[in-house]
Amino acid sequence: MKKATHALGFVLLFVFFCYQSYSQGPKVLIITAHPDDETMFPVTVFKVTHEMKGTADVALITDGSGGYNGLVASSYYGKNMTDSATGRTYLPLIRKKELLCSGEVMGIRNFYFFDQIDDFYQMNPEPFLSGERWDMNYCEKKLDKILEQGKYDFIFCLVPDAGQHAHHKTASIMALRAAQRFKGADKPIVLGGRSASKDYSFRFTELENYPETRISSKAPVFYFDRSYGFGENNKHSYMIVADWVKACHKSQSGDMNAAMHKGDLETFWYFEINGDLNIERTRAFFEQLKSSGFPTK
């Protein structure tokens, strides 16, 4: 009898905890390397801020100056957006404005700009994590302060798989390490996101040499189906929100053109550092996400 009472008490406590956590809406911090990285999961953020009455902030690590690949954007901005010198001069401001546009769609509350150099495409995160290329002492102190003040429920970053840009890997490792350093009672749950088609075959367990990136074998891959149709003749879906966000990043006209109206799912991998007890809390979050606004499966 005592065991049954204790079990019931635990369940009630868990339900109460979840209610307390989200009675004011979940709080999310997005930590990414480049303006436009948030296009991997914009609908999840949109639903948090608009339909779950939560909040979302962005911590952007680089200045975005390396994204000089906008051929059509050259006509739009009246500058050669494929030229490195032009990009280094104008892209930091242009891409901040584009992120503000994206953030208006998603309902972003605060933007934190770290302005680390968006140098060039490479695969090794170590020059950045070691402080050789980025001011890691500054970044870590700033992230710690943001987490302390924000009291976030979740941190969204990109899945740091081996094929990713070094900047993406570094930003995600920074997010994981910041969560590990957090001194508060409730550590934020860190999720690695990416968009995918419904028949995706991508698998991820961890980034070699970085054990903090290990995925929990006990958790599912959480997801939101942004292509699910509803309303009149099922012609409505949340894909339009993703397209609105992508359209803001005009300087990246090549990448955004290829990405437009693609990626049915916003998928999220659950890191082992979050602990087993937070799996159900994360599951409850995604169930609430799917049932809010215009319900999807």
C-alpha positions in Angstrom: 0.0 0.0 0.0 2.8 2.4 0.9 4.5 1.7 -2.4 1.3 2.4 -4.3 0.9 5.7 -2.4 4.4 6.7 -3.1 4.0 5.9 -6.8 0.8 8.0 -7.0 2.5 10.8 -5.1 5.4 10.8 -7.7 2.9 10.9 -10.6 1.0 13.8 -9.1 4.2 15.6 -8.4 5.4 15.1 -12.0 2.0 16.4 -13.4 2.1 19.4 -11.0 5.7 20.1 -12.1 4.8 20.0 -15.8 1.9 22.3 -15.2 4.0 24.7 -13.2 6.7 24.7 -15.9 4.3 25.6 -18.8 1.5 27.4 -17.1 3.2 30.6 -18.3 4.4 28.9 -21.5 7.8 27.2 -22.1 10.9 29.3 -22.4 13.3 28.5 -25.2 16.8 29.7 -26.0 18.1 29.1 -29.5 21.9 28.9 -29.8 23.2 28.8 -33.4 26.2 29.9 -35.4 24.7 31.8 -38.3 21.6 33.9 -39.2 19.4 31.4 -41.1 20.4 28.3 -38.9 17.0 28.7 -37.2 15.3 27.7 -40.5 15.9 24.1 -39.3 13.1 24.5 -36.7 11.1 27.8 -37.1 7.6 26.3 -36.8 8.4 24.8 -33.4 9.5 28.2 -32.2 6.5 29.9 -33.8 4.1 27.6 -32.0 5.9 28.1 -28.7 5.6 31.8 -28.9 2.3 32.2 -30.7 0.2 29.2 -29.6 1.7 28.0 -26.3 2.2 31.6 -25.0 5.9 30.9 -24.3 9.0 32.9 -25.1 12.0 32.4 -27.3 15.3 34.2 -27.5 18.2 33.8 -29.9 22.0 33.7 -29.1 23.8 34.1 -32.4 27.5 33.3 -32.3 29.0 34.6 -35.5 28.7 37.9 -37.4 27.5 36.1 -40.5 30.1 37.8 -42.7 31.1 34.6 -44.5 27.8 34.0 -46.2 28.6 35.6 -49.5 26.7 33.3 -51.8 23.6 35.4 -52.8 23.6 35.6 -56.6 20.0 36.9 -57.0 20.5 38.8 -53.7 23.1 40.9 -55.6 20.3 42.5 -57.6 18.1 42.9 -54.5 20.8 44.7 -52.5 22.6 46.4 -55.3 25.9 44.9 -54.3 27.9 41.9 -55.5 26.8 39.5 -52.7 29.1 36.7 -54.1 32.3 38.8 -53.5 34.1 38.1 -50.3 35.3 41.7 -49.7 31.8 43.0 -50.2 30.4 40.3 -48.0 32.8 41.0 -45.2 31.9 44.7 -45.3 28.1 44.6 -45.6 26.9 41.2 -44.5 27.1 41.5 -40.7 24.6 44.4 -40.7 22.4 42.9 -43.5 22.2 39.5 -41.9 21.3 41.0 -38.5 18.4 42.8 -40.2 17.4 39.6 -41.9 17.5 37.7 -38.5 15.3 40.4 -37.0 12.8 39.9 -39.8 12.9 36.1 -39.2 12.6 36.7 -35.5 9.5 38.8 -36.0 7.8 35.9 -37.8 8.9 33.4 -35.1 8.0 35.8 -32.2 11.6 36.1 -30.8 11.8 38.2 -27.7 15.5 38.9 -27.3 18.5 38.7 -29.6 22.0 38.2 -28.2 24.8 38.9 -30.8 28.2 37.5 -30.0 29.8 38.8 -33.3 32.5 36.1 -33.6 34.2 35.9 -37.0 32.3 33.9 -39.6 35.6 33.0 -41.2 35.4 30.2 -43.8 33.9 26.8 -44.3 35.8 24.1 -42.4 35.0 20.9 -40.4 37.1 21.0 -37.3 35.5 22.8 -34.3 38.7 22.7 -32.2 40.3 26.0 -33.3 37.0 27.7 -32.2 36.5 25.8 -28.9 40.2 26.3 -28.0 39.9 30.1 -28.3 42.2 30.2 -31.3 39.6 31.6 -33.7 36.8 32.8 -31.3 37.0 34.6 -27.9 35.7 31.6 -26.0 36.1 33.2 -22.6 33.8 36.1 -23.6 31.3 33.7 -25.2 31.1 31.4 -22.2 30.7 34.2 -19.7 28.0 35.8 -21.9 26.1 32.5 -22.3 26.3 31.7 -18.6 24.7 35.1 -17.8 22.0 34.6 -20.4 21.1 31.2 -19.0 21.1 32.6 -15.4 18.8 35.4 -16.3 16.6 33.5 -18.7 15.6 30.5 -16.7 15.0 28.5 -19.8 13.2 25.2 -20.1 14.8 24.2 -23.4 17.9 25.1 -25.5 17.6 24.4 -29.2 20.8 24.0 -31.2 21.7 22.1 -34.4 22.6 18.4 -34.4 26.4 18.5 -34.4 27.0 15.6 -36.8 30.4 15.0 -38.4 29.2 16.4 -41.8 28.3 19.8 -40.3 30.2 23.1 -40.7 32.6 23.6 -37.8 30.7 26.7 -36.7 27.5 24.6 -36.3 29.4 21.9 -34.3 31.0 24.6 -32.1 27.8 26.5 -31.4 26.1 23.2 -30.4 28.9 22.1 -28.2 28.9 25.5 -26.6 25.2 25.1 -25.8 25.7 21.7 -24.2 28.6 22.9 -22.1 26.7 26.0 -21.0 23.9 23.7 -19.8 26.4 21.6 -18.0 27.9 24.6 -16.2 24.5 26.0 -15.2 24.2 26.2 -11.4 20.5 26.6 -11.1 18.1 24.0 -9.7 16.5 23.2 -13.1 19.0 22.8 -15.9 17.6 23.6 -19.4 17.0 20.6 -21.6 19.2 20.7 -24.7 17.8 19.4 -28.0 19.6 19.1 -31.3 17.3 20.0 -34.2 17.3 19.6 -38.0 14.6 19.6 -40.7 14.0 16.3 -42.6 11.8 14.6 -45.0 9.4 12.0 -43.7 11.5 9.2 -45.2 14.7 10.5 -43.7 17.5 8.0 -43.0 19.8 10.3 -41.0 21.2 8.8 -37.8 23.2 10.4 -35.0 24.7 9.0 -31.8 27.5 11.5 -31.0 30.3 13.6 -32.5 33.6 11.7 -32.0 35.8 13.2 -29.3 33.0 15.2 -27.8 31.1 13.0 -25.3 28.8 15.7 -24.3 27.1 15.3 -27.7 26.0 11.7 -27.0 22.4 11.1 -27.7 20.3 9.2 -25.2 19.5 5.7 -26.3 16.3 5.8 -24.1 14.7 8.8 -25.8 12.9 8.8 -29.2 13.6 11.4 -31.9 11.0 14.0 -31.1 9.4 15.8 -34.1 6.8 18.2 -35.4 5.2 17.6 -38.8 5.0 21.0 -40.3 3.6 19.7 -43.6 0.4 18.2 -42.0 -2.7 19.7 -43.8 -5.7 21.1 -42.2 -8.5 23.6 -42.8 -10.4 24.0 -46.1 -9.5 21.1 -48.4 -6.4 20.6 -46.2 -4.7 23.4 -48.2 -3.3 24.9 -45.0 -0.1 23.8 -43.2 2.6 25.2 -41.1 5.0 24.9 -44.0 4.0 28.5 -44.8 5.6 29.7 -41.6 8.9 28.0 -42.5 8.7 29.7 -45.9 8.1 33.1 -44.3 11.2 32.7 -42.2 13.3 31.5 -45.1 12.2 34.4 -47.2 13.6 36.8 -44.7 17.2 35.6 -45.5 17.4 37.3 -48.9 21.2 37.5 -48.8 21.3 33.7 -48.8 19.2 33.5 -52.0 20.9 30.3 -53.3 20.6 28.3 -50.1 17.1 29.5 -49.3 15.9 28.9 -52.9 17.0 25.3 -52.5 15.3 25.0 -49.1 12.0 26.7 -49.9 8.9 24.6 -49.0 11.1 21.5 -48.2 11.6 19.6 -45.0 8.4 18.0 -43.8 9.6 17.4 -40.2 11.3 19.4 -37.6 13.2 16.7 -35.7 14.9 16.9 -32.3 17.5 14.6 -30.8 17.7 14.3 -27.0 21.2 14.5 -25.5 22.2 12.1 -22.8 23.4 14.9 -20.5 19.7 15.9 -20.0 19.2 12.8 -17.9 16.5 10.1 -18.1 14.0 12.0 -15.9 13.6 14.8 -18.4 12.6 12.5 -21.3 8.9 12.5 -20.2 9.0 16.2 -19.7 10.2 16.6 -23.3 7.6 14.2 -24.5 4.9 16.2 -22.8 6.2 19.4 -24.4 5.9 17.9 -27.9 2.5 16.6 -27.2 1.4 20.0 -26.1 3.1 21.5 -29.2 1.2 19.2 -31.5 -2.2 19.9 -29.9 -1.9 23.7 -29.6 -3.1 26.1 -32.3 -4.2 24.0 -35.3 -3.7 20.5 -34.0 -1.5 18.1 -36.0 -0.7 14.4 -35.7 
